[in-house]
Amino acid sequence: MFSSYSDFEKIEIHVGKVIKVEEFPKAKKPAYKLWIDFGNLGIKKSSAQITKLYEQEELINRLILAVTNFPPRQIADFISEVLVLGVMLDDGEVVLIQPDRDVAVGKRIL
């Protein structure tokens, strides 16, 4: 639980742009492998269970928000380096969160 704003500041959330998407058949639940450009932070990988609401093609060049300072996590044979943020719907599907304007990749959310 957060006790102060400084606790929240420890979580680094940055804007990224999806540059590559692949099917992820080895994941337990249907998912995509994402490669996301975070500007000065480099290109990071993530796994996202968003296959029901998003086609691969519509994810390319989409701006997203992700937590960039959690430890990497192995999912099947893939290392997920960032946590892409979304809103969970009542049916368990996830809607991605994105900036409502075009902003530079790598910018930090405060």
C-alpha positions as CSV (number, residue, x, y, z in Angstrom):
1,M,0.0,0.0,0.0
2,F,1.2,3.5,-0.8
3,S,1.7,5.7,2.2
4,S,2.9,8.8,0.3
5,Y,3.4,10.2,-3.2
6,S,7.1,9.3,-3.0
7,D,6.0,5.6,-2.9
8,F,4.2,6.1,-6.2
9,E,7.2,7.8,-7.7
10,K,9.2,4.6,-7.4
11,I,7.0,3.0,-10.1
12,E,8.4,4.1,-13.5
13,I,5.7,4.3,-16.2
14,H,6.8,5.3,-19.6
15,V,5.2,5.9,-23.0
16,G,6.2,3.3,-25.7
17,K,5.4,2.5,-29.3
18,V,4.7,-1.0,-30.4
19,I,7.1,-1.8,-33.2
20,K,6.7,-5.6,-33.6
21,V,4.0,-8.2,-32.7
22,E,4.1,-12.0,-32.9
23,E,1.7,-14.7,-31.9
24,F,2.7,-16.5,-28.6
25,P,1.5,-20.0,-28.9
26,K,3.5,-21.3,-25.9
27,A,1.8,-18.9,-23.5
28,K,-0.8,-20.6,-21.1
29,K,-3.5,-18.2,-22.3
30,P,-3.7,-16.6,-25.8
31,A,-1.2,-13.8,-26.0
32,Y,1.0,-11.7,-28.2
33,K,4.8,-11.1,-27.9
34,L,5.3,-7.3,-28.2
35,W,8.5,-5.3,-28.9
36,I,8.1,-1.8,-27.7
37,D,10.3,1.2,-28.4
38,F,10.8,3.4,-25.3
39,G,13.2,5.9,-26.9
40,N,16.3,6.4,-24.7
41,L,15.3,3.3,-22.7
42,G,15.6,1.2,-25.8
43,I,13.4,-1.6,-27.1
44,K,11.8,-3.8,-24.5
45,K,9.7,-7.0,-24.8
46,S,6.4,-7.8,-23.2
47,S,3.8,-10.5,-23.3
48,A,0.1,-9.3,-23.4
49,Q,-3.1,-11.3,-23.2
50,I,-5.0,-9.0,-25.6
51,T,-5.7,-11.3,-28.6
52,K,-9.5,-11.1,-28.4
53,L,-9.7,-7.3,-28.6
54,Y,-6.7,-6.5,-30.8
55,E,-5.4,-7.7,-34.1
56,Q,-1.6,-7.8,-34.6
57,E,-1.7,-5.2,-37.4
58,E,-3.7,-2.6,-35.3
59,L,-1.0,-2.8,-32.5
60,I,1.9,-1.7,-34.7
61,N,2.8,1.9,-34.1
62,R,0.2,2.2,-31.2
63,L,1.4,4.2,-28.2
64,I,1.0,2.3,-24.9
65,L,1.9,2.9,-21.2
66,A,4.1,0.4,-19.4
67,V,5.8,-0.1,-16.1
68,T,9.5,-0.2,-17.0
69,N,11.3,-0.9,-13.7
70,F,9.8,-4.2,-12.6
71,P,12.1,-7.2,-12.7
72,P,12.0,-9.2,-16.0
73,R,9.6,-12.2,-15.9
74,Q,9.9,-15.4,-17.8
75,I,6.7,-16.5,-19.6
76,A,7.3,-19.9,-21.3
77,D,10.3,-19.3,-23.5
78,F,10.0,-15.5,-23.6
79,I,11.4,-12.9,-21.2
80,S,8.9,-10.1,-20.5
81,E,10.8,-6.9,-19.6
82,V,8.0,-4.5,-19.0
83,L,4.4,-4.6,-17.8
84,V,2.0,-3.1,-20.4
85,L,-0.9,-1.3,-18.7
86,G,-4.6,-1.9,-19.4
87,V,-8.0,-1.8,-17.9
88,M,-9.6,-5.2,-17.2
89,L,-13.2,-5.5,-18.3
90,D,-15.9,-7.6,-16.5
91,D,-15.3,-10.5,-18.9
92,G,-11.5,-10.5,-18.1
93,E,-10.4,-9.0,-21.4
94,V,-7.9,-6.1,-21.2
95,V,-8.2,-2.7,-23.0
96,L,-4.8,-1.0,-23.4
97,I,-4.2,2.4,-21.9
98,Q,-2.7,5.0,-24.2
99,P,-2.1,8.7,-24.3
100,D,-4.9,10.7,-25.9
101,R,-2.4,12.8,-27.9
102,D,0.8,12.0,-29.8
103,V,3.7,12.2,-27.4
104,A,7.3,11.3,-27.6
105,V,8.2,7.7,-26.8
106,G,10.1,7.3,-23.5
107,K,8.3,10.1,-21.7
108,R,7.6,9.3,-18.1
109,I,4.2,9.4,-16.6
110,L,3.8,11.3,-13.3
